[in-house]
């Protein structure tokens, strides 16, 4: 079996550098600025949202999360990161809903006058691990005012760049055709939930907003994260002592398209092909670099490759999700 899959690796096409990323980045950054402007003006002109109260917070988040999940999951995208980045209309509609949600949450917290265009950009920037002054703004207790257009465009560019960098670093799981729409929908719901939590915390006078800035990802850190994901996927394959061919095919593709050395690729493939492997994961690394939620999505897709997610696999994923500081509800939703 090992020799069969080793031969198969020779026919997997290497990753190609697809041209046009600069144009995608420019279109995304310009689109994010326009979406922010449009969303802000639309929600500001809607008098109905001024009637929201704290009792509406949960409903607001749920409605916008479902909207984004439906939009993203239904998008026709080419598998892989560039396919997702190329789905700009759906991606921008997703952010329009997120920004509208943030505005409505401000209304529900009685702080409509506190909402600014900067706020609609700063919250998602912070969610993606960027630097903001949100903690200082929250502590100042003053009404927010919009920055000059030049600053707002710079923030939109920062947000767009963060999205592209994050997407391009995602696992090769996204090159599997069936995984594209699944990951797109899950990513949309996940990021919308993260944005809502950031907005709610910022708007809450009883809590202190603390920005969590993700450490710089060096090429070596990116390589280590790939290894941790491969270890987690290998542990899942062997959780029920059943080596499934479809799962092996998927992990062999992931390993072959990774940045590992030839020796490392051979080692991890052989470990995936034998029963008894149980790697210890560097959970702190996965959490610090926010690769924990990506790994969860990949684990669920891997589990489903066998055609049936058994209880042993689900138990492993749920337990690991808890150890990686992820909400059980989020992990359950992935199934």
BELGIRA-V723462 format. One record per backbone hydrogen bond with DSSP energy under -1.0 kcal/mol. NH is the residue of the N-H (numbers start at 1). CO is the residue of the C=O. E is the energy in kcal/mol with one decimal. If there is no record, write none. Layout:
BEGIN
nh->NH co->CO e->E
nh->NH co->CO e->E
END
This chain:
BEGIN
nh->5 co->1 e->-2.0
nh->6 co->2 e->-2.4
nh->7 co->3 e->-2.2
nh->8 co->4 e->-1.7
nh->9 co->5 e->-1.5
nh->10 co->7 e->-1.0
nh->11 co->8 e->-1.4
nh->12 co->9 e->-1.2
nh->24 co->20 e->-2.1
nh->25 co->21 e->-2.6
nh->26 co->22 e->-2.3
nh->27 co->23 e->-2.7
nh->28 co->24 e->-2.5
nh->29 co->25 e->-2.8
nh->30 co->26 e->-2.5
nh->31 co->27 e->-2.3
nh->32 co->28 e->-2.5
nh->33 co->29 e->-1.7
nh->34 co->30 e->-2.0
nh->35 co->31 e->-2.7
nh->36 co->32 e->-2.3
nh->37 co->33 e->-2.2
nh->38 co->34 e->-2.6
nh->39 co->35 e->-3.0
nh->40 co->36 e->-2.4
nh->41 co->37 e->-2.3
nh->42 co->38 e->-2.5
nh->43 co->39 e->-2.4
nh->44 co->40 e->-2.1
nh->45 co->41 e->-1.8
nh->50 co->47 e->-1.3
nh->51 co->48 e->-1.9
nh->52 co->49 e->-1.3
nh->56 co->53 e->-2.2
nh->57 co->54 e->-1.2
nh->60 co->56 e->-2.6
nh->61 co->57 e->-2.3
nh->62 co->58 e->-2.3
nh->63 co->59 e->-2.6
nh->64 co->60 e->-2.1
nh->65 co->61 e->-2.3
nh->66 co->62 e->-2.3
nh->67 co->63 e->-2.1
nh->68 co->64 e->-2.3
nh->69 co->65 e->-2.2
nh->70 co->66 e->-2.4
nh->71 co->67 e->-2.3
nh->72 co->68 e->-2.5
nh->73 co->69 e->-2.6
nh->74 co->70 e->-1.5
nh->75 co->72 e->-1.2
nh->77 co->75 e->-1.0
nh->80 co->174 e->-1.7
nh->84 co->80 e->-1.7
nh->85 co->81 e->-2.6
nh->86 co->82 e->-1.7
nh->87 co->84 e->-1.1
nh->88 co->86 e->-1.6
nh->91 co->87 e->-2.3
nh->92 co->88 e->-3.1
nh->93 co->89 e->-2.0
nh->94 co->90 e->-2.0
nh->95 co->91 e->-1.8
nh->96 co->92 e->-2.2
nh->97 co->93 e->-2.0
nh->98 co->94 e->-1.9
nh->99 co->95 e->-2.6
nh->100 co->96 e->-2.2
nh->101 co->97 e->-2.4
nh->102 co->98 e->-2.2
nh->103 co->99 e->-2.0
nh->104 co->100 e->-2.5
nh->105 co->101 e->-2.5
nh->106 co->102 e->-1.8
nh->107 co->103 e->-1.9
nh->108 co->104 e->-2.5
nh->109 co->105 e->-1.3
nh->110 co->107 e->-1.8
nh->111 co->106 e->-3.3
nh->114 co->111 e->-1.3
nh->115 co->112 e->-1.1
nh->120 co->116 e->-1.3
nh->122 co->118 e->-3.7
nh->123 co->119 e->-1.9
nh->125 co->121 e->-1.9
nh->126 co->122 e->-2.6
nh->127 co->123 e->-2.2
nh->128 co->124 e->-1.8
nh->129 co->126 e->-1.8
nh->130 co->125 e->-2.8
nh->137 co->133 e->-2.4
nh->138 co->134 e->-2.7
nh->139 co->135 e->-1.8
nh->140 co->136 e->-1.4
nh->152 co->148 e->-2.1
nh->153 co->149 e->-2.5
nh->154 co->150 e->-1.8
nh->155 co->151 e->-2.1
nh->156 co->152 e->-2.3
nh->157 co->153 e->-2.1
nh->158 co->154 e->-2.2
nh->159 co->155 e->-2.5
nh->160 co->156 e->-2.5
nh->161 co->157 e->-2.5
nh->162 co->158 e->-2.1
nh->163 co->159 e->-2.1
nh->164 co->160 e->-2.2
nh->165 co->161 e->-2.6
nh->166 co->162 e->-2.4
nh->167 co->163 e->-2.5
nh->168 co->164 e->-2.6
nh->169 co->165 e->-1.0
nh->170 co->167 e->-1.3
nh->174 co->171 e->-1.6
nh->175 co->172 e->-2.6
nh->176 co->173 e->-1.9
nh->179 co->176 e->-2.0
nh->183 co->179 e->-3.2
nh->184 co->180 e->-2.4
nh->185 co->181 e->-2.4
nh->186 co->182 e->-2.4
nh->187 co->183 e->-3.2
nh->188 co->184 e->-2.1
nh->189 co->185 e->-2.1
nh->190 co->186 e->-2.8
nh->191 co->187 e->-2.8
nh->192 co->188 e->-2.0
nh->193 co->189 e->-2.0
nh->194 co->190 e->-2.1
nh->195 co->191 e->-2.7
nh->196 co->192 e->-2.2
nh->197 co->193 e->-2.1
nh->198 co->194 e->-2.3
nh->199 co->195 e->-2.5
nh->200 co->196 e->-2.8
nh->201 co->197 e->-2.3
nh->202 co->198 e->-2.1
nh->203 co->199 e->-2.2
nh->207 co->204 e->-1.2
nh->222 co->218 e->-2.5
nh->223 co->219 e->-2.0
nh->224 co->220 e->-2.4
nh->225 co->221 e->-2.4
nh->226 co->222 e->-1.9
nh->227 co->223 e->-2.0
nh->228 co->224 e->-2.3
nh->229 co->225 e->-2.1
nh->230 co->226 e->-2.3
nh->231 co->227 e->-2.5
nh->232 co->228 e->-2.3
nh->233 co->229 e->-2.5
nh->234 co->230 e->-2.4
nh->235 co->231 e->-2.5
nh->236 co->232 e->-1.7
nh->237 co->233 e->-2.2
nh->238 co->234 e->-1.7
nh->239 co->236 e->-1.3
nh->241 co->238 e->-1.3
nh->244 co->242 e->-1.0
nh->248 co->244 e->-2.2
nh->249 co->245 e->-2.5
nh->250 co->246 e->-1.7
nh->251 co->247 e->-2.6
nh->252 co->248 e->-2.4
nh->253 co->249 e->-1.4
nh->254 co->250 e->-2.0
nh->255 co->251 e->-2.7
nh->256 co->252 e->-2.4
nh->257 co->253 e->-1.8
nh->258 co->255 e->-1.3
nh->265 co->261 e->-2.6
nh->266 co->262 e->-2.1
nh->267 co->263 e->-2.2
nh->268 co->264 e->-2.7
nh->269 co->265 e->-2.1
nh->270 co->266 e->-2.2
nh->271 co->267 e->-2.0
nh->272 co->268 e->-1.9
nh->273 co->269 e->-1.4
nh->283 co->281 e->-1.5
nh->286 co->282 e->-1.7
nh->287 co->283 e->-2.4
nh->288 co->284 e->-3.1
nh->289 co->285 e->-1.9
nh->290 co->287 e->-1.6
nh->291 co->286 e->-2.9
nh->292 co->286 e->-1.0
nh->295 co->291 e->-2.1
nh->296 co->292 e->-1.8
nh->297 co->293 e->-2.0
nh->298 co->294 e->-2.2
nh->299 co->295 e->-2.6
nh->300 co->296 e->-2.0
nh->301 co->297 e->-2.0
nh->302 co->298 e->-2.6
nh->303 co->299 e->-2.8
nh->304 co->300 e->-2.0
nh->307 co->304 e->-1.6
nh->314 co->310 e->-2.3
nh->315 co->311 e->-2.6
nh->316 co->312 e->-2.0
nh->317 co->313 e->-2.3
nh->318 co->314 e->-2.7
nh->319 co->315 e->-2.3
nh->320 co->316 e->-2.5
nh->321 co->317 e->-2.6
nh->322 co->318 e->-1.9
nh->323 co->319 e->-1.9
nh->324 co->320 e->-1.5
nh->325 co->322 e->-1.5
nh->326 co->321 e->-2.5
nh->331 co->327 e->-1.7
nh->332 co->328 e->-3.0
nh->333 co->329 e->-2.1
nh->334 co->330 e->-1.1
nh->335 co->332 e->-1.2
END
